[in-house]
């Protein structure tokens, strides 16, 4: 389960590369850099991409729920 972040919305704070959201909980989302040479990983708040927590946060939560249903 991965949700890609549009480059216009956010980039890796270490290298400026693309980000992928790999997990979320009730307070944070975990992002990873898609650049294999960087591969930085860190937590951000649900509104980190200035979307009012209305685009990425619900998408990653829904993806997690679907993944759990498949198990």
Buried (B, 14 or more C-beta within 10 A) or exposed (E): BEBEBEEEEBBBEEBEBBBBBBBBEEEBBBBBBBBEEBEBBBEBEBEBBEBEBEBBBBBBBEBBEEEEEEE
